[in-house]
Amino acid sequence: MALTEESFADKIEVVGEFAHVQVRTATVIKRDGEEISRSFHRHVVAPGDDYSAEDAKVQAICAAVHTQDVIDAYKAAQAEAAE
């Protein structure tokens, strides 16, 4: 009986005014090639965050939507909210 575990980004969404990238990661456990368990974890990549360790698809989406204008507007909105 062989158990294997695989994790991958199975859903990537761009949400909100500042193009936050929401990533759902699935972790699948298989016994002899048959799935016996699946769980999910979500995290968000905000404009200006370091996304270099993300999945290649997530990196490509972040590079496309997190332009310098979006990053600057997001940081300005954060600074305004902190006042």
NUVEXDO-226222 format. One record per atom (N, C-alpha, C): z, x, y negated; residue in three letters. Coordinates in steps of 0.2 Angstrom, whole numbers, plus 5000, padded with zeros to 4 digits. Each point is the difference from the previous one (the first is absolute). Layout:
# residues N
ZXYALA
...
//
This chain:
# residues 83
500050045006MET
500049964994MET
500050044994MET
499550004996ALA
499950044994ALA
500149964994ALA
500550024995LEU
500049964994LEU
499750044994LEU
499749974996THR
499650034994THR
500249964994THR
500050044994GLU
500249974994GLU
499450024995GLU
499849954996GLU
499550014995GLU
500149964994GLU
500050044994SER
500149974994SER
499450014995SER
499849944997PHE
499450004996PHE
500049954994PHE
499750014995ALA
500049964994ALA
499549945002ALA
500349945001ASP
499649955003ASP
499849954994ASP
500350004994LYS
499849964995LYS
500250034993LYS
499550004996ILE
500050044994ILE
499849954994ILE
500449984995GLU
499949954995GLU
500150034993GLU
499649984996VAL
500150024993VAL
500349944996VAL
500650014997VAL
500349944997VAL
500250014993VAL
500149954996GLY
500350004994GLY
499550034994GLY
500349994994GLU
499750034994GLU
499850075000GLU
500450045003PHE
499950075000PHE
499850035006PHE
499749965005ALA
499750025006ALA
500450045004ALA
500649975002HIS
500450035005HIS
499750005007HIS
500050055004VAL
499750005006VAL
500649995005VAL
499949945004GLN
500549985005GLN
499850025006GLN
500350035004VAL
499850035007VAL
500549975005VAL
499749975005ARG
500449985006ARG
499850045006ARG
500550045003THR
499950045005THR
500249975007THR
499650005005ALA
500249975006ALA
500250055005ALA
500549995004THR
500250055005THR
500049965007THR
499550035004VAL
499949965006VAL
500250055006VAL
500449975004ILE
500350035006ILE
499649975006ILE
499750055004LYS
499649975006LYS
500350045007LYS
500049965005ARG
500250025007ARG
499450005004ARG
499850055002ASP
499450015004ASP
499449974997ASP
499950014993GLY
499449974997GLY
500149934997GLY
500549965002GLU
500149934999GLU
500650004994GLU
499849964995GLU
500550004994GLU
500649965003GLU
500650034998ILE
500649965002ILE
500449994994ILE
499950034994SER
500449994994SER
499550024994SER
500149964994ARG
499750024994ARG
500549984994ARG
500150054996SER
500449984994SER
499650034994SER
500349974994PHE
499650024994PHE
500550034995PHE
499850044995HIS
500350034995HIS
499549994994HIS
500349984994ARG
499650004994ARG
500350054995ARG
499550034996HIS
500250044994HIS
499549994995HIS
500250024993VAL
499549994995VAL
499950074997VAL
499450014998VAL
499850064996VAL
499849984993VAL
500450024995ALA
500049984993ALA
499550054997ALA
499749974994PRO
499650054996PRO
500450064998PRO
499750065001GLY
500450064998GLY
500450035006GLY
500149965006ASP
500350035006ASP
499650055003ASP
500350055003ASP
499650055005ASP
499849965006ASP
499450005001TYR
499849965007TYR
499650055004TYR
500150074999SER
499750055004SER
500249995008SER
500549985002ALA
500349995007ALA
499749945003ALA
499749954996GLU
499849945003GLU
499450005004GLU
499949955004ASP
499450005004ASP
499350004996ASP
499550035002ALA
499450014997ALA
499749944996ALA
500149945003LYS
499749944997LYS
500549984994LYS
500650015001VAL
500549994994VAL
499850054994VAL
499950065002GLN
499850054995GLN
499449984996GLN
499549985004ALA
499449984997ALA
500149944995ALA
500449955002ILE
500149944996ILE
500450024994ILE
500550045001CYS
500450024994CYS
499650044995CYS
499650045002ALA
499550044996ALA
499649964996ALA
499749945003ALA
499649964997ALA
500349954994ALA
500649985002VAL
500449954996VAL
500550034995VAL
500350065001HIS
500450034996HIS
499750054995HIS
499649974996THR
499750044995THR
500550034995THR
499850044996GLN
500550034995GLN
500249944995GLN
499549964998ASP
500249944996ASP
500549965003ASP
500049985006VAL
500449965004VAL
500750035000VAL
500050075002ILE
500650045000ILE
500450004993ILE
499650014995ASP
500350004993ASP
500349934998ASP
499649955002ALA
500349934998ALA
500649985004ALA
500050025006TYR
500649995004TYR
500650044998TYR
499950064998LYS
500650044997LYS
500249974994LYS
499649984996ALA
500149974993ALA
500449935001ALA
499849965005ALA
500449945002ALA
500750025002ALA
500050055004GLN
500750025003GLN
500550024994GLN
499750044996ALA
500450024994ALA
500249954996ALA
499649954998GLU
500149944996GLU
500649965004GLU
499949995006ALA
500549965004ALA
500750035000ALA
500050074999ALA
500650035001ALA
500450004993ALA
499749994995GLU
500349994993GLU
500449944999GLU
//
